Amino acid sequence: MLDRTLKAARAALDEQQIANMFVAFLTPASLIALVLGLWRLTADVGWTEAFVISSGFFSHWQVWIALAIALKSLATWGAAGRTRAPKNI
């Protein structure tokens, strides 16, 4: 049963479609990281309430902003790669 389901899923989605879906989710993920970074920054300044992550690596606003930049860069690079891909005729 599970084997048939996996075969059907693989037939429905090829590798290019999976890559396209992955790239499509990178921009919203970068926006979420940016919002978390700005939230942490404004919490440090005292404009908002306490940030949800109070200690550890992800408790710093610089980490969230860097992650947002990296994710958006990856999304832009992936989208550019999709447009340059040769078309099958």
Buried (B, 14 or more C-beta within 10 A) or exposed (E): EEEEEEEEEEEEEEEEEEBBEEBEEBBEBBEBBBEBBBBBBBBEEEEEEEBEBEEEEBBBBEBBBEBBBEBBEBBBEBBEEEEEEEEEE
